[in-house]
Amino acid sequence: MQLESRNWQQKQRTLKVLSSLSYRDGELKKFLKEIAISVSKLITIDWSVVTFCQGDFDKILASSIELEDYDKTYSLHGVVTGTVVETGKSLTVDDTKTCTEYGAVPQGYRSYLGVPLRTSQGEVIGTICSFHQKPRKYNSEEVAIVELFAERAATAIDNYQLYQQQCKFNEILEAEVAKRTEELKVAQAKLVEKERLAAIGEFASGIIHEIRNPFTTMKMGLNYFKKIDNSVASQMRVSLALEEADRLERLLKEILLYAKPQRLDLEEIDINWFISQMLESLRMIPAANQRQIEYYPPSTQLKVMGDKDKLKQIVINLVRNACEAVSVGETVKIQLELDNSEEQKQVSINICNGGEPISPEVLPKLTKPFYSTKSSGTGLGLAIVKRIVESHNGELIIKSNLEEGTIISVKLPINS
């Protein structure tokens, strides 16, 4: 009768402790420590721990007594905890000195009670281990009590892992959504810009057509006066007017070239062969007079899908600018490099000159329409180059510093 009364009281205490335990996401360690302390008190034992197992090692997640190092891992080989994990069954050892077949226990302890932490899927993920400094027997009621707490601990750990996985998945999902949103914004911006340029192009074409007719008549008149009036003053004025007319004509052509849609005649191009074929003509452009142009070919074959005429326009424009930036006798370098970016492989056509560096304030403005650092420039050369590069799904990058000079890089996707 007394034994039944004691068992009933113990069950009541156990239920009271279990009902008082609460677990919320992020408070796993506190919850497991409460379990370890409750187990030690209910079965009157010196030390209890909750462990988490991965492979052949386990780690103490919570302890009924304070420990210095919770991050340390322990091998499951040759210890009683390893037997519990391996068999997936509760284990009691009354005296570890007389019974050594199940493995060793921590130094200074003589008896052991171990219960596996089993998830709802049947996977053993850890243990509740209880140690006592003196030999003692464990009855079925005590084992049952620890098994009840083991169920709670296993559920908490399993839920916490699922919670962490969900958090990680949410982070990945949020990052992917942010990435896709940014890509969509870029695509929308490109579409808006394309539509804007198309509208500008249509408007510019009409305006330029209307200007060209009277402009051609005016230019013919100037050329006529140049022939019939031989006075020096008149010749100077007419020559100046014709020079301005030529400049205006170039400006009209570049405005039309910038504004109209970029229609590409794509073909596979070996960039090394392409640059090599252009070298002689590049060295013949007026700006390259008394300048050296050196070419550094790649070690591997690099091919892109591109419009040959428009890529020629890019290279000629950039090499001309580079030659104008250096003094007589100096060198402009053309380099081809394979650029292994995170998203895709690219070929980088680098045009390098050692002229005066461009100030950081000016760099972002160079590809803006009608901005020029040259007194006679239209400010559309680099803007047109940028449009052509972007129409090839490429990127134009300009870097300038005192050590390296100015490097303009045209990055184009490799045709794999």
C-alpha positions as CSV (number, residue, x, y, z in Angstrom):
1,M,0.0,0.0,0.0
2,Q,2.8,2.4,0.9
3,L,4.6,1.5,-2.4
4,E,1.4,2.3,-4.4
5,S,1.1,5.6,-2.6
6,R,4.7,6.5,-3.3
7,N,4.2,5.6,-7.0
8,W,1.1,7.6,-7.2
9,Q,2.8,10.6,-5.6
10,Q,5.7,10.3,-8.0
11,K,3.4,10.1,-11.0
12,Q,1.6,13.3,-9.7
13,R,5.0,15.1,-9.3
14,T,6.0,13.9,-12.8
15,L,2.8,15.2,-14.4
16,K,3.1,18.5,-12.5
17,V,6.6,19.0,-13.7
18,L,5.7,18.0,-17.3
19,S,2.8,20.4,-17.4
20,S,4.9,23.2,-16.1
21,L,7.4,22.8,-19.0
22,S,6.9,25.2,-21.9
23,Y,8.8,25.4,-25.1
24,R,8.9,28.2,-27.6
25,D,11.0,28.7,-30.7
26,G,14.4,30.1,-29.8
27,E,14.4,28.9,-26.2
28,L,15.4,25.3,-26.8
29,K,18.5,25.3,-24.5
30,K,16.5,26.6,-21.5
31,F,13.7,24.1,-22.1
32,L,16.2,21.2,-22.3
33,K,18.0,22.4,-19.2
34,E,14.6,22.3,-17.3
35,I,14.2,18.7,-18.5
36,A,17.7,17.7,-17.3
37,I,17.1,19.3,-13.9
38,S,13.6,17.8,-13.5
39,V,14.9,14.3,-14.3
40,S,17.6,14.5,-11.7
41,K,15.2,15.7,-9.1
42,L,12.4,13.2,-9.8
43,I,14.6,10.1,-9.8
44,T,17.0,11.5,-7.2
45,I,20.2,11.3,-9.2
46,D,23.5,13.3,-9.2
47,W,23.7,14.4,-12.9
48,S,21.5,14.3,-16.0
49,V,22.3,15.6,-19.5
50,V,20.5,15.9,-22.8
51,T,22.7,15.0,-25.8
52,F,22.3,15.4,-29.5
53,C,23.9,12.8,-31.8
54,Q,25.3,13.2,-35.3
55,G,27.1,10.3,-36.9
56,D,29.6,8.8,-34.4
57,F,29.7,11.8,-32.1
58,D,27.4,13.6,-29.7
59,K,27.2,17.0,-28.0
60,I,25.7,18.0,-24.7
61,L,22.8,20.4,-25.3
62,A,21.7,20.8,-21.6
63,S,22.9,19.7,-18.2
64,S,21.5,19.6,-14.7
65,I,24.8,21.0,-13.4
66,E,26.8,23.9,-14.8
67,L,29.4,22.9,-17.5
68,E,32.3,25.0,-18.9
69,D,32.1,23.8,-22.5
70,Y,28.9,22.9,-24.3
71,D,30.4,23.0,-27.8
72,K,32.7,20.1,-27.2
73,T,31.8,16.9,-29.0
74,Y,32.3,13.3,-27.7
75,S,32.9,10.1,-29.5
76,L,30.1,7.5,-29.0
77,H,32.6,4.6,-29.4
78,G,33.2,2.6,-26.2
79,V,30.7,4.5,-24.0
80,V,27.3,3.6,-22.6
81,T,25.7,6.5,-24.5
82,G,26.9,4.9,-27.8
83,T,25.1,1.7,-26.8
84,V,21.8,3.5,-26.2
85,V,22.0,5.3,-29.6
86,E,23.0,2.1,-31.4
87,T,20.3,-0.1,-29.9
88,G,17.7,2.6,-29.7
89,K,16.6,1.2,-26.3
90,S,16.7,2.4,-22.7
91,L,19.7,1.1,-20.7
92,T,20.4,0.9,-17.0
93,V,23.7,0.0,-15.4
94,D,23.5,-0.5,-11.7
95,D,27.3,-0.6,-11.1
96,T,29.7,0.3,-13.9
97,K,32.6,-1.4,-12.1
98,T,31.0,-4.8,-12.2
99,C,29.2,-4.4,-15.5
100,T,31.5,-3.0,-18.3
101,E,30.0,-4.6,-21.3
102,Y,28.0,-1.6,-22.3
103,G,30.9,0.9,-22.2
104,A,32.4,3.5,-20.0
105,V,30.8,6.4,-18.0
106,P,32.3,9.7,-17.0
107,Q,35.0,9.4,-14.3
108,G,33.7,9.4,-10.7
109,Y,30.2,7.9,-11.5
110,R,29.2,4.3,-10.8
111,S,25.6,3.9,-12.2
112,Y,23.8,4.9,-15.4
113,L,20.4,5.4,-16.9
114,G,20.2,6.2,-20.6
115,V,17.0,6.8,-22.7
116,P,17.1,7.4,-26.5
117,L,15.5,10.6,-27.9
118,R,13.3,9.3,-30.7
119,T,11.4,11.5,-33.2
120,S,7.9,10.8,-34.5
121,Q,9.6,9.2,-37.5
122,G,11.4,6.8,-35.3
123,E,14.9,8.4,-35.8
124,V,17.2,8.4,-32.7
125,I,18.6,11.9,-32.5
126,G,20.1,11.9,-29.0
127,T,19.8,10.7,-25.4
128,I,18.9,11.7,-21.9
129,C,21.7,10.3,-19.7
130,S,21.6,10.2,-16.0
131,F,24.7,9.4,-13.8
132,H,25.0,8.7,-10.1
133,Q,28.2,8.6,-8.0
134,K,27.2,5.5,-6.2
135,P,25.9,2.1,-7.4
136,R,22.1,2.0,-7.5
137,K,19.2,0.1,-9.1
138,Y,16.6,1.8,-11.4
139,N,13.1,0.5,-11.3
140,S,10.6,0.5,-14.2
141,E,8.8,3.6,-12.9
142,E,12.0,5.6,-13.0
143,V,12.8,4.5,-16.5
144,A,9.2,5.4,-17.6
145,I,9.6,8.8,-16.0
146,V,12.8,9.6,-18.0
147,E,11.2,8.1,-21.2
148,L,8.3,10.6,-20.8
149,F,10.8,13.5,-20.6
150,A,12.7,12.0,-23.5
151,E,9.6,12.2,-25.7
152,R,9.3,15.9,-24.8
153,A,12.9,16.6,-25.5
154,A,12.9,14.7,-28.8
155,T,9.8,16.6,-30.0
156,A,11.4,19.9,-29.0
157,I,14.7,19.2,-30.8
158,D,12.9,17.9,-33.9
159,N,10.6,20.9,-34.0
160,Y,13.5,23.3,-33.4
161,Q,15.4,21.7,-36.3
162,L,12.3,22.0,-38.5
163,Y,12.0,25.6,-37.4
164,Q,15.6,26.3,-38.3
165,Q,15.2,24.6,-41.7
166,Q,12.1,26.7,-42.3
167,C,14.0,29.9,-41.3
168,K,16.8,29.0,-43.7
169,F,14.4,28.2,-46.4
170,N,12.6,31.5,-45.9
171,E,15.9,33.3,-46.1
172,I,16.8,31.6,-49.3
173,L,13.3,32.3,-50.6
174,E,13.5,35.9,-49.6
175,A,16.9,36.3,-51.3
176,E,15.6,34.6,-54.4
177,V,12.5,36.9,-54.5
178,A,14.7,39.9,-53.9
179,K,17.0,38.8,-56.8
180,R,14.1,38.1,-59.1
181,T,12.5,41.4,-58.2
182,E,15.7,43.3,-58.9
183,E,16.1,41.4,-62.2
184,L,12.5,42.4,-63.1
185,K,13.2,46.0,-62.2
186,V,16.3,46.0,-64.5
187,A,14.3,44.3,-67.3
188,Q,11.5,46.9,-66.9
189,A,13.9,49.7,-66.9
190,K,15.6,48.4,-70.0
191,L,12.2,48.1,-71.7
192,V,11.2,51.6,-70.7
193,E,14.5,52.9,-72.0
194,K,14.1,50.9,-75.2
195,E,10.7,52.4,-75.8
196,R,11.9,55.9,-74.9
197,L,14.8,55.6,-77.3
198,A,12.5,54.3,-80.0
199,A,10.2,57.3,-79.6
200,I,13.2,59.6,-79.5
201,G,14.6,57.9,-82.6
202,E,11.4,58.3,-84.5
203,F,11.1,61.9,-83.5
204,A,14.8,62.6,-84.3
205,S,14.6,60.9,-87.7
206,G,11.8,63.2,-88.6
207,I,13.5,66.4,-87.3
208,I,16.9,65.5,-88.9
209,H,15.2,64.8,-92.2
210,E,13.5,68.2,-92.1
211,I,16.8,69.9,-91.2
212,R,18.9,68.1,-93.8
213,N,17.2,69.5,-96.8
214,P,17.6,73.2,-96.0
215,F,21.0,72.4,-94.4
216,T,22.3,70.9,-97.7
217,T,21.1,73.9,-99.6
218,M,23.0,76.2,-97.2
219,K,26.1,74.1,-97.4
220,M,26.0,74.3,-101.3
221,G,25.7,78.0,-101.0
222,L,28.7,78.3,-98.8
223,N,30.7,76.1,-101.2
224,Y,29.6,78.4,-104.1
225,F,30.8,81.5,-102.2
226,K,34.1,79.8,-101.4
227,K,34.7,79.4,-105.1
228,I,33.7,82.9,-106.3
229,D,35.0,85.2,-103.5
230,N,38.8,85.3,-103.4
231,S,39.3,87.8,-100.6
232,V,41.2,86.4,-97.6
233,A,38.6,87.7,-95.1
234,S,35.7,86.2,-97.0
235,Q,37.6,82.9,-97.5
236,M,38.3,82.7,-93.7
237,R,34.7,83.3,-92.9
238,V,33.3,80.8,-95.4
239,S,35.9,78.1,-94.3
240,L,34.9,78.6,-90.7
241,A,31.2,78.3,-91.6
242,L,31.9,75.2,-93.6
243,E,33.8,73.6,-90.7
244,E,30.9,74.4,-88.4
245,A,28.5,72.9,-91.0
246,D,30.6,69.7,-91.1
247,R,30.6,69.5,-87.3
248,L,26.8,70.0,-87.3
249,E,26.4,67.3,-90.0
250,R,28.5,64.9,-87.8
251,L,26.4,65.7,-84.8
252,L,23.1,65.1,-86.7
253,K,24.5,61.7,-87.9
254,E,25.5,60.7,-84.3
255,I,22.2,61.8,-82.9
256,L,20.4,59.6,-85.5
257,L,22.8,56.8,-84.7
258,Y,22.3,57.1,-81.0
259,A,18.5,57.4,-81.1
260,K,17.6,54.7,-83.6
261,P,17.0,51.1,-82.4
262,Q,20.0,48.8,-82.4
263,R,19.3,46.1,-84.9
264,L,22.0,43.4,-84.8
265,D,23.1,41.0,-87.5
266,L,24.5,38.4,-85.2
267,E,27.1,35.8,-86.1
268,E,29.7,33.8,-84.2
269,I,32.9,35.7,-84.0
270,D,36.4,34.6,-82.9
271,I,37.4,37.7,-81.0
272,N,41.2,37.0,-81.3
273,W,40.8,36.7,-85.1
274,F,38.5,39.8,-85.2
275,I,40.9,42.1,-83.3
276,S,43.9,40.7,-85.3
277,Q,42.2,41.6,-88.6
278,M,41.5,45.1,-87.4
279,L,45.0,46.0,-86.2
280,E,46.3,47.4,-89.5
281,S,43.3,49.6,-90.0
282,L,43.4,50.8,-86.4
283,R,47.1,51.8,-86.8
284,M,46.0,53.9,-89.9
285,I,43.4,56.1,-88.2
286,P,44.6,59.7,-87.9
287,A,44.5,59.8,-84.1
288,A,47.0,56.8,-84.0
289,N,49.7,58.7,-85.9
290,Q,53.0,58.4,-84.1
291,R,51.4,56.3,-81.4
292,Q,52.0,52.6,-80.8
293,I,49.1,50.1,-80.7
294,E,50.0,46.8,-79.0
295,Y,47.8,43.7,-79.0
296,Y,47.9,41.0,-76.3
297,P,46.0,37.9,-77.6
298,P,44.4,35.4,-75.2
299,S,45.9,31.9,-74.6
300,T,42.5,30.3,-75.4
301,Q,40.0,30.7,-78.2
302,L,37.2,33.0,-77.2
303,K,34.0,33.3,-79.3
304,V,31.0,35.6,-79.0
305,M,27.7,36.2,-80.8
306,G,27.9,39.7,-82.2
307,D,27.3,42.1,-85.1
308,K,30.7,42.4,-86.8
309,D,30.2,46.0,-88.1
310,K,28.9,47.3,-84.8
311,L,31.7,45.7,-82.8
312,K,34.2,47.3,-85.3
313,Q,32.6,50.6,-84.5
314,I,33.1,50.0,-80.8
315,V,36.8,49.1,-81.1
316,I,37.6,52.0,-83.5
317,N,35.9,54.5,-81.3
318,L,37.6,53.3,-78.1
319,V,41.1,53.0,-79.7
320,R,40.7,56.5,-81.2
321,N,39.8,58.0,-77.8
322,A,42.7,56.1,-76.2
323,C,45.2,57.5,-78.9
324,E,43.9,61.0,-78.4
325,A,44.5,60.7,-74.6
326,V,48.2,59.8,-74.9
327,S,51.2,61.8,-76.2
328,V,53.2,61.2,-79.3
329,G,55.4,58.0,-79.0
330,E,53.2,56.5,-76.2
331,T,51.4,53.2,-76.4
332,V,47.8,52.1,-76.4
333,K,47.3,48.4,-75.4
334,I,44.5,46.1,-76.4
335,Q,44.1,43.0,-74.2
336,L,41.7,40.1,-74.3
337,E,40.9,38.3,-71.1
338,L,38.6,35.5,-70.0
339,D,36.4,36.8,-67.2
340,N,34.8,34.0,-65.1
341,S,32.1,35.9,-63.3
342,E,29.6,34.2,-60.9
343,E,26.7,34.4,-63.4
344,Q,28.4,33.7,-66.7
345,K,31.7,33.5,-68.6
346,Q,32.6,36.7,-70.4
347,V,35.4,37.9,-72.7
348,S,36.8,41.3,-71.7
349,I,38.2,43.5,-74.4
350,N,40.4,46.0,-72.5
351,I,41.6,49.2,-74.2
352,C,44.4,50.7,-72.0
353,N,46.1,54.0,-72.2
354,G,48.6,55.7,-69.8
355,G,47.4,59.2,-70.2
356,E,46.2,61.6,-67.5
357,P,43.8,59.8,-65.2
358,I,40.1,60.8,-65.4
359,S,38.7,62.2,-62.1
360,P,36.2,60.1,-60.2
361,E,33.6,62.8,-60.6
362,V,33.8,62.7,-64.4
363,L,33.9,58.9,-64.9
364,P,30.1,58.3,-64.4
365,K,29.3,61.1,-66.8
366,L,31.4,59.9,-69.8
367,T,28.7,57.6,-71.2
368,K,25.9,60.2,-70.8
369,P,24.6,61.7,-74.0
370,F,26.1,65.1,-75.0
371,Y,28.8,65.1,-72.2
372,S,32.3,65.5,-73.6
373,T,35.7,66.4,-72.2
374,K,36.8,67.5,-75.7
375,S,36.2,71.0,-77.0
376,S,35.2,69.6,-80.4
377,G,33.4,66.5,-79.2
378,T,29.7,65.8,-79.7
379,G,29.5,63.8,-76.4
380,L,27.7,60.9,-78.2
381,G,30.7,58.6,-79.0
382,L,30.8,56.7,-75.7
383,A,27.0,56.9,-75.3
384,I,26.7,55.1,-78.7
385,V,29.3,52.6,-77.7
386,K,27.5,51.8,-74.5
387,R,24.2,51.3,-76.3
388,I,25.8,48.9,-78.8
389,V,27.5,46.9,-76.0
390,E,24.3,46.7,-74.0
391,S,22.4,45.5,-77.1
392,H,24.9,42.6,-77.1
393,N,23.9,41.8,-73.5
394,G,27.4,43.1,-72.5
395,E,28.7,45.7,-70.1
396,L,31.0,48.8,-70.6
397,I,33.2,49.5,-67.6
398,I,35.6,52.5,-67.3
399,K,38.4,52.6,-64.7
400,S,41.0,55.3,-64.3
401,N,43.8,55.9,-61.8
402,L,47.3,57.3,-61.6
403,E,49.1,53.9,-61.6
404,E,47.3,52.2,-64.5
405,G,46.0,55.1,-66.5
406,T,42.5,54.6,-68.1
407,I,41.1,51.1,-68.9
408,I,37.9,50.8,-70.8
409,S,36.6,47.2,-70.7
410,V,33.9,45.8,-73.1
411,K,32.6,42.6,-71.5
412,L,30.6,40.3,-73.8
413,P,29.1,36.9,-73.0
414,I,31.1,33.9,-74.2
415,N,29.3,31.8,-76.9
416,S,29.6,28.4,-75.3
